[in-house]
Amino acid sequence: MVVPSVPQADLGGVNVVLTGATGFVGSFVLARLVADGARVYAVDGPDPGLRPHLTEVLTHPNVTHVETPQRWPYRTQSGLGAEERFEELLPLLDQADVVVHFAYHKPRHASASQRLSGVEELAAEFQLNVLPSLDLLQNLGSNVASFCFASSGLAYGHGHDSPVNEDVPALGDTAYGLAKLAVEQAVTSWSDDSTTANATSLRIVTVFGPGETAPRAVPNFVRRGLAGEAPKIEVADDRRDYISAWDVASGVSAVVSNHLIGDSSAEGGSASAVCDPVLNIATGRTYSTGEVAQLVLDHLALDIQPTIGPANRLPLQHEIDSSRLQAQTGWRPTIGLAEGLAEEVEWFRERPELWS
């Protein structure tokens, strides 16, 4: 697996603290930052051993893996102060020029067979993700010149029937979206209070790529297809923008580079240009869930039809405009859905323990 070389930011000599470094998307961000010359403190739990690019990059001389006792949030016991909860992280912040915050903990019910209520999920999002993020921001030193936060296109909420840009009001109509919005606002406030730092929250669309094991549509389709079973689809007409984890990682690197030195080559840019506080990152093309399932089946050469429904809601359309990110940094997506799905399918094929 080779790190895509375009675009190539110059982060030589820059010290980066990356949270969530051994997670699915974080692992790609780590590989991209190192390829662009950064010295990275990769803060997260152990390497799960599933992603060759992660295992390889953790041995790079420019990477220090700061292995935490658990994945984000690093300590959840009540009554602990920030110094105790972030024991491994705080000393690194004194050396950081850049902080990239990709750590996230999905709320779950104590019983795997039950789901959280709406209020329980919102409370858990704030306890597990918002409050620890606020702690992180409050403990940043004056040496930090750039902060990049992994937000989500779902911050806009649902119900949009046309591409949304950053001027569209963010509704955050789910617990997840509201939590992302809360951290976004805190990140912007931190940057506004600083005279030397820039910060951007990237609203990311649906990410896919090798190493994706969560029970989302793409890995579910691949697992079932490899097992010779038909993909199961709830609403085949949902439309989403699917972006490769490699392209997300290159976008992060481009934003960080622009924070630090500007990018005079970007459209309308100058040597002092910085990125907006909130930017979308997307490919600009949507696919229906049914189309994605068919791409997987086509790659596997399976002549079976997906199982569809019964749907319990109307179809969603989630189309995001990332032209501002492209104009401000020169970033462009480089990996199409069919190409990226092929890589993900082959990654799963080599690991039958994940699907057989």
N, C-alpha and C positions, 0 to 999 in steps of 0.2 A: 504494500500500500504506500503510495508516494504522495507527499503533501503537494497539492497544486501550487504552482509557482507564480500565478498571477492573481491579484496584484501582489507586488512585493514591497512591503513597507520596510523602512530602515529603523530598526529598534536596537541597533548595536549599542551595548553598554547601558541599556535602560533596565532598571530593577523593577520587576512586576510581581505583585502578590496576586495570585489567582485563586479564588475560592471555588469549590466545586470542581477541582481539577481532575478528579478521577471519575466524574459522572459522564454520561453519554456525550452531551455537547461540550462540556468543559474539557474533555480529553482532546477534542479537535482544536479547541482554542489554545490549549497548551502546546500542541504540536505546531500550530501556526505561529505563535509568538516566538517559540524557539527557532523555527526556520527563519524568522525575520530578525534574529540576532539578540533577542531579549534574554536577560538572566531572570529566571522565573522561580519563585517560591510557590510550589504547587501544593496548596493546602487542601487536604481532604482525607477521606479514609483510605484504606489500602487499595491497591490495584486489584480489581476483580479478576484479572487474568483473561478477559474475553476479547480485548482489543489490542491487536499487535502494535498499532501505532502508539498506544499509550505505554505499553510495556517497554517499547524501544525508547521512547522519548524520556521516560523517567530515568534512564541510565545516561542521558546526555550530560556532559560536564557543566552546562549552563542551567541545569535543573536541580533544585533542592526539594525533595519530596518531604513535606512536613506532614507526617501521618498523624491524624487526629484519632482520639479514641472512638469516635463515631462520626458519621457523616452529619452534615449541617442539620440543625444547630449543634455546635460542638459539645455543649453540655446543657442539659435541660432541667437539672435539679433546681427546685425553687430555693430561694434564699442565697444563691451564689451571685456575687458581684461580677461585673464585666471582666475584671482581671482574672478571676477563676474560670469563668466560662470560656474565655478566649485566651487561655494560658499559652497555647502554642502560637497563636496568631499575633498577639500584641507586639512582641519584640520585633517581628518582621516589618511592621508598619513604620518603624523608625528608619528603615532602610529603603522603603518603597518610593519610587518615583510615580508608579502607576498601581492602581488597584482595579482589578477586573472581578466583578462579583457575579458568579454564576451558580453559587450554592443555592439549593432549594430542597425543601423536604415536603413531600406530598402528605397532606393529612389523611389519616386512615382511622377507621373505627377499630377499637380494641379487638372486636370479633371480626374475623375476615369475612364472615357471612352477612354482616350488616353494613349499612351505609350511614354516614353521618347526616344528621338533619342540616338544613340550611344554616341555622344559627350555630350549630356545633362546628360546621365546616368553616364558617367565617371566623369564629373564635380561634380555631386551630390554626388557620392561615396566619392570623396576627401573632399568635403565640410562637409558632414555629418559624415564620419567615419574616414578618414585618418587624417585630420587636428586636430580634437578633440583628437585622439589617440596620436598624437605628443605632444599636450599640456599636456596630462596626463603624458607622459614619461618625459617631461621637468620639471615637478613639483614633481617628486619622490625624496624622501629624501635618505640620505646615509644609513638609517636604513633598507630600503627595501632590503632583501636578495634574494628574488625570485620573478620572474615575469612570468606569464603564459598567453599567448595570444591565443584566439580562431581564428585560421586561417581555411583554407578550402583545401580539396583535389583538388578543382577546381583551385587552384593556379597553378597546373601542366598544365592546359589547356586540350583540347580535342585531340582526334586522336591517343591515345596510344593503341596499340593492345596487350600489355602484362602488368603484374603488374609493377607499378612504385615504386621505392624506393627513398630515399632522394637525391641520386646522379643524378637522372634524372633532367635535366634543367627545371625549372618552366617557362612556357610560358605565363601564365596569359592572355589567349586570350579573356577574357570578362572583362567588367568594374569591376565586383565583384572580379574576380581573380586578376586583377591588383591592386585593392585597398588593398586586403589582402596581396599581395606581398610587397607593399609599407610599410605597418605597420610592417610586418615581418622584413624588413631590418632595420627599425628604432628600433625595439625591440632588434635586434642583436647588433646594434651600441651602444645602451644604455648599454647593458651588457658588451660589449668590453671596454667601457670607465670606467667601474666600476671595482674596485679591490676586491669587496666583494660580488657582486651579480651575480646570474645566471638567465638566461632567456631562455624560450623555447616557440616557436610557434608550436601549435599542428595543423596539417593539418587533418581536420576531414572530414570523408565521410558523406553520407546521414544519417541524424539522424531521428529516429522515437521514438514514445512512447506516453503514456497517457498525455494529455495536449497539444498536437500538434494541433493547429487550423489554421495555415497558409494554403493557397490554394496550397499545394503540393500534390504529387500523393497519398501517403498513406491516409492522412485524407480525400482527395476527394473521394477515392475509398470507404472508410468506410462510409462516409456520404451518398453516393448514394446507397450503399448496404443496409444500414439500412432503407432507404426510399423505398426499393424495386426496385431500378433502376439499370440498368447496368452501371458498371464503364466505363468511357470514356478514351481511351488511344490514344495518338498521334502516338507514335512509340513503338510498343509492344516489339521489340527486343533490345531496350536500356538495357544495363547491368550496374548495380550499386552495390556497397557494402553498405548495410544498417546496421547501428549500433544503438543499444539501447542508449537512453539518459543516462540511469544508467551506462552503460559501459564507455561512454565519461566522466561522472563525476568521476568514479573511476580512470580513466586514469589521469585526472587532479590532483587528490589527490596524486597519485603515483609520478607524476612528481614533484610536490611541495615538497613532502617528500624527494625525491632524491636530489633536489636542496639544501635543508637545512641540511640534515644529511648523504646523500649518502645511498646506499643500498647494504650492503655486501652480501646479499642473492641472488642478481640478477646475472644472468649469466655473468661472466667476470667482475663483479663489485668489488668495494672495498669501504672501509669506506669513502673515499674522492671522490667517483664517482659522477659526475653530468650528467645531460641529455644534449644531443646535442641541438644546437640552433633551429633546425627544426626537428620535428618528426611527422611521420604519425600515425594516430590512426584509425584502421579499423579492420574488422573481418577476412579478408582474403578470403571471399566467396562472389561472386556476384550472383544477381538474375536479370532476365529480368523483365521489367515492367509488361509484361503479366503474369509472374509467381507470382508476388506480388499481382496483382489483383485477381488471382485465389485463393491464400491463404486467402484473405479476404472473397471471396465468399464461400470458403469451410467452414470457421469458422461460417459464417452466415447461412450455409446449404441452399444456394440459387442456384437453377439450372437455371442460366441465363448466357449468354455469354457477355463478354465486347464488347463495340463498339470500333472499331479500325480504326484509320486514319481519313482523308487522311494524310499521312506523308509528311512533306515538307523538310525533311533532311534525311541523312543517320543515321543508328543506332549508338549510342555512346557506348563505353566501358570504364568504369571508375573503374579500379581495382587497389587498393593501398596495398603496402606491409608495414606492421607495425612491422616487426620482430625486428627492432632496439629499438623501444619503449619497446617491450617485453623483450629484452635482458638487457636493461639498468635499468628497473624498476621492472621486474617480473610481470607486468600487463598482464592480459589475458581477452579477452571478455568472458562474462558468460551467456549472454541472446541471444538465437537464434531468428531468424526472426519470425518463426511461434509462438513461445511463446510470444514474445513481441507484435506481432500484435494482439494476443488474448486479451492481457491486454488493448491495445489501443481501440480495438473494444468495449470491455465492458465499458470502460470509456465513450466513445461516447454514448453507449446505455443508460447509466444512465442520459444523458443530451440531451433529445430530442430537446431542444431549439436550439441546434447546427446543427441539420440535418433535422428536420421535417418541 
